[in-house]
Amino acid sequence: MPELPEVETIVRELRNGQAHIIGARFVDVWTDTEKLIKKPSSFDLFKKGIKGKKIEGIERRGKNILFRLPEGKTLLVHQKMTGHFLIGKWEKRGGRWGSLKKWPLSDDPANRYLHLIFCLDNGKMLALSDLRKFAKAELWENSDLANSKYFKSLGPEPLKEDFDFKAFNDVLNKKKGKIKKILMDQNVIAGIGNIYSDEMLFKARIHPLKEVLRLSLSEKKKLFRAMKETLDLAVKLQGESFSDFRRTSGEKGYYDKVRMIYRRTGEKCPNCKGIIKRIKVGGRSAHFCPNCQKI
């Protein structure tokens, strides 16, 4: 968390004209956790590099948020496990930031862990709430970012129209290993994580431990459809908020209302009424129905 649907939700809300983020300029930036700044080498250099810069566009690549700036620069923010951007206004109260807007920015505990705040010239503030302080912010030259080992290694975007079944099948045919682990590999397909890999495998009736090489053509087609449908629906419902993720307003997403299997260990399967089980795959949890998802 957050995965592709949550990051896409944040990006779409930041791009929304009512947010008044695009076209605004950075006038200041605050942090109490300088380790969040990974590039350049110091917070002072980072602050100097973005101050006065206009936000010309906002994009997503995998789980990364990209703020396009003038002079061929990009501010990259990865929210990691517990981070999410909020739009609002805050003031210091007794050494802590307090929201000037009531619920949910002021009262939802998930929105109180502010460790990076950008102040804009239109009076808006863009704050990163991150309980575990794993998020990162980096200021890049566009050419360096595009040619970086990290960016060049990212897999294709699963929701792009040109990522059709042939492209999906070609990607899987190059890999060996358990399908759950393959789906979460950002170098294979960008943006899919623990939640939605469980959901799409359940929808396709494929066991998370099944080897990719043992998948039939029919199973691959079912998985491809399940991937597209699951991610499309999750974006439409503005992400999953059973844990830390919140939208830029501080409100929760709605995917939890339709979540079928992830973190439902011991509950009844929504299809066959069997009992959902949890196992480990490559150090990560996998939830599945033993009756519906045969290995």
C-alpha positions in Angstrom: 0.0 0.0 0.0 -0.5 2.2 -1.8 -0.7 0.4 -5.1 -1.5 1.5 -8.6 -5.2 2.4 -7.9 -4.3 4.4 -4.8 -1.5 6.3 -6.5 -3.7 6.9 -9.6 -6.4 8.2 -7.3 -4.0 10.7 -5.8 -2.6 11.8 -9.2 -6.1 12.3 -10.6 -7.2 14.4 -7.6 -4.0 16.5 -7.7 -4.6 17.1 -11.5 -8.3 18.1 -10.8 -8.8 21.7 -11.6 -10.6 22.2 -8.3 -7.4 21.2 -6.4 -5.5 24.2 -7.8 -2.2 22.4 -7.7 -1.2 22.5 -11.4 0.0 26.0 -12.2 0.9 26.8 -8.6 4.5 27.4 -7.5 6.4 26.0 -4.6 7.2 28.9 -2.1 8.5 26.8 0.8 8.9 23.2 2.0 9.1 21.8 5.5 10.1 18.5 6.9 11.0 17.0 10.3 12.4 13.9 8.7 15.2 14.8 6.3 15.9 11.2 5.5 12.7 11.3 3.3 14.8 13.5 0.8 16.9 11.1 -1.2 18.0 13.4 -4.0 19.8 15.8 -4.0 22.2 15.1 -1.1 20.7 17.5 1.4 17.3 19.0 2.4 18.7 22.5 1.8 19.7 21.7 -1.8 16.3 20.1 -2.3 14.5 23.1 -0.9 16.6 25.5 -3.1 15.9 23.3 -6.2 12.1 23.5 -6.0 11.5 26.9 -4.5 9.8 29.2 -7.0 9.2 26.3 -9.4 5.8 26.0 -11.1 4.0 22.7 -11.2 3.4 22.2 -14.9 2.0 18.7 -14.8 1.5 15.6 -12.6 1.9 12.1 -13.8 2.1 8.5 -12.5 4.7 5.9 -13.4 4.1 2.6 -11.5 3.7 3.7 -7.9 5.6 6.9 -8.4 4.1 10.4 -8.5 5.9 12.8 -10.9 5.6 16.6 -10.6 6.8 18.0 -13.8 8.7 21.3 -13.2 10.3 23.9 -15.5 13.8 23.7 -16.8 13.6 20.0 -17.5 13.2 18.9 -13.8 10.9 16.4 -12.1 10.0 16.1 -8.4 9.4 12.3 -7.8 7.6 11.2 -4.7 7.0 7.5 -3.8 4.5 7.2 -0.9 5.8 3.7 0.0 3.8 1.7 2.5 1.9 4.2 4.6 2.2 7.6 2.8 -0.5 9.6 1.2 -0.7 13.2 0.0 -3.3 15.6 1.5 -4.4 19.0 0.2 -5.4 21.6 2.8 -4.1 24.2 5.2 -2.3 23.5 8.5 -0.8 25.6 11.3 1.6 24.8 14.0 -0.1 24.1 17.4 2.1 23.3 20.3 4.9 22.1 18.1 2.5 20.0 15.9 0.7 20.7 12.7 -3.1 21.0 13.1 -5.5 21.2 10.2 -7.6 24.3 9.8 -10.3 22.1 8.2 -12.3 19.7 10.4 -13.0 16.0 9.7 -11.4 14.1 8.1 -8.1 16.1 7.9 -8.2 17.1 11.6 -9.6 13.9 13.2 -8.7 10.8 11.3 -5.5 9.5 12.9 -4.2 8.4 9.4 -4.0 12.0 8.4 -2.0 13.3 11.4 1.5 12.0 10.6 2.7 15.0 8.6 6.4 14.8 7.8 6.7 16.7 4.5 4.7 19.8 3.6 4.9 21.9 0.5 3.6 25.4 0.6 2.2 26.9 -2.7 1.9 30.4 -3.8 -2.0 30.2 -3.9 -2.2 29.5 -0.2 -2.7 25.8 -0.6 -0.5 23.3 1.2 0.4 19.8 0.0 1.2 17.5 2.9 2.5 14.0 3.0 1.2 12.0 5.9 3.4 8.9 6.5 3.1 6.9 9.7 6.3 4.8 9.1 8.4 7.5 7.4 9.3 5.2 4.5 8.3 7.6 1.7 10.9 9.3 -0.5 11.2 12.6 -2.4 13.7 13.1 -5.2 14.5 16.0 -7.5 15.7 14.8 -10.9 16.8 16.1 -14.2 14.3 14.7 -16.7 16.9 13.0 -18.8 18.7 11.5 -15.8 15.4 10.1 -14.5 14.3 8.6 -17.9 17.7 6.9 -18.2 18.0 5.8 -14.6 18.4 2.1 -13.9 15.3 2.2 -11.7 13.0 3.8 -14.2 14.3 1.8 -17.2 13.6 -1.4 -15.3 10.0 -0.7 -14.5 7.5 -2.9 -16.3 4.7 -1.8 -18.6 1.6 0.0 -17.3 -1.2 -2.5 -17.0 -4.0 0.0 -17.7 -2.6 1.4 -20.9 -4.5 0.5 -24.0 -1.4 -0.8 -25.7 -0.9 -3.3 -23.0 -3.1 -5.9 -24.6 -3.3 -9.7 -24.1 -0.4 -10.3 -26.5 1.9 -7.9 -24.5 0.7 -9.5 -21.2 1.3 -13.0 -22.5 4.8 -12.0 -23.9 5.7 -10.7 -20.4 4.6 -13.9 -18.6 6.3 -16.2 -21.2 9.7 -14.6 -20.2 9.3 -15.4 -16.5 9.6 -18.4 -14.2 8.2 -18.6 -10.7 5.0 -18.5 -8.8 2.3 -16.3 -10.4 1.6 -14.3 -7.2 5.2 -13.2 -6.9 5.5 -12.5 -10.7 2.5 -10.2 -10.6 4.0 -8.1 -7.8 7.4 -7.8 -9.5 7.6 -4.1 -10.6 10.0 -5.0 -13.3 7.4 -7.3 -14.9 4.2 -5.2 -14.6 4.3 -1.8 -12.8 2.0 -0.9 -10.0 0.5 -4.2 -8.8 1.0 -5.2 -5.2 -0.3 -7.5 -2.5 -3.9 -6.4 -2.4 -4.8 -6.5 -6.1 -2.7 -9.5 -7.0 -4.8 -11.5 -4.5 -8.0 -10.0 -5.9 -7.3 -10.6 -9.6 -6.0 -14.2 -8.9 -9.2 -15.0 -7.1 -11.3 -13.5 -9.9 -9.4 -15.6 -12.4 -9.6 -18.8 -10.2 -5.8 -19.2 -10.2 -3.9 -20.4 -7.1 -1.2 -17.9 -6.0 1.4 -20.7 -5.8 0.8 -21.9 -9.4 3.9 -21.7 -11.5 3.7 -19.3 -14.5 4.9 -22.0 -16.8 2.0 -24.2 -15.9 -0.6 -21.6 -16.7 -2.8 -22.6 -19.7 -3.6 -20.1 -22.4 -7.2 -20.0 -21.1 -6.0 -19.2 -17.6 -3.8 -16.4 -18.9 -6.7 -14.9 -20.7 -8.8 -15.1 -17.6 -6.0 -13.5 -15.5 -5.6 -10.7 -18.1 -9.3 -9.8 -18.0 -9.3 -10.1 -14.2 -6.3 -7.7 -13.9 -7.9 -5.1 -16.1 -11.3 -5.4 -14.4 -9.9 -5.3 -10.9 -7.6 -2.3 -11.4 -10.3 -0.4 -13.4 -12.8 -0.9 -10.6 -10.3 -0.1 -7.8 -9.5 3.2 -9.6 -13.1 4.0 -10.1 -13.7 3.4 -6.4 -10.7 5.6 -5.4 -8.6 2.9 -3.8 -8.6 0.7 -0.7 -8.5 2.4 2.7 -8.8 -0.5 5.2 -5.3 0.5 6.4 -3.5 3.9 6.1 -4.4 5.1 2.6 -6.5 8.2 2.3 -7.4 10.5 -0.6 -6.2 14.0 -0.9 -9.3 15.2 1.0 -8.4 12.9 3.9 -11.4 10.7 3.1 -11.3 7.0 2.5 -11.5 5.1 -0.8 -14.4 2.8 -1.4 -12.8 -0.4 -2.7 -13.2 -2.1 0.7 -16.9 -2.4 0.0 -16.2 -4.8 -2.9 -12.9 -6.4 -1.6 -13.4 -10.2 -2.1 -10.5 -12.0 -0.5 -7.6 -9.9 0.6 -7.2 -10.0 4.4 -10.3 -12.1 4.8 -8.6 -15.1 6.3 -11.1 -17.4 8.0 -14.1 -15.8 6.4 -16.4 -17.6 3.9 -15.5 -17.4 0.2 -18.0 -15.1 -1.6 -18.4 -17.8 -4.3 -18.4 -21.3 -2.8 -18.7 -20.5 1.0 -15.5 -22.4 1.6 -13.0 -20.9 4.1 -10.4 -18.4 2.9 -6.8 -19.2 3.8 -3.6 -17.3 4.0 -0.1 -18.4 3.1 3.3 -16.9 2.4 4.7 -16.3 -1.0 8.1 -14.8 -1.3 7.8 -13.3 2.2 4.4 -11.7 1.4 0.9 -12.8 2.4 -1.4 -14.5 -0.2 -5.1 -15.0 0.4 -7.1 -17.6 -1.6 -9.9 -20.0 -1.6 -8.7 -23.7 -1.7 -12.0 -24.7 -3.4 -12.0 -22.1 -6.1 -8.3 -21.8 -6.7 -6.9 -25.3 -7.2 -3.1 -25.6 -7.7 
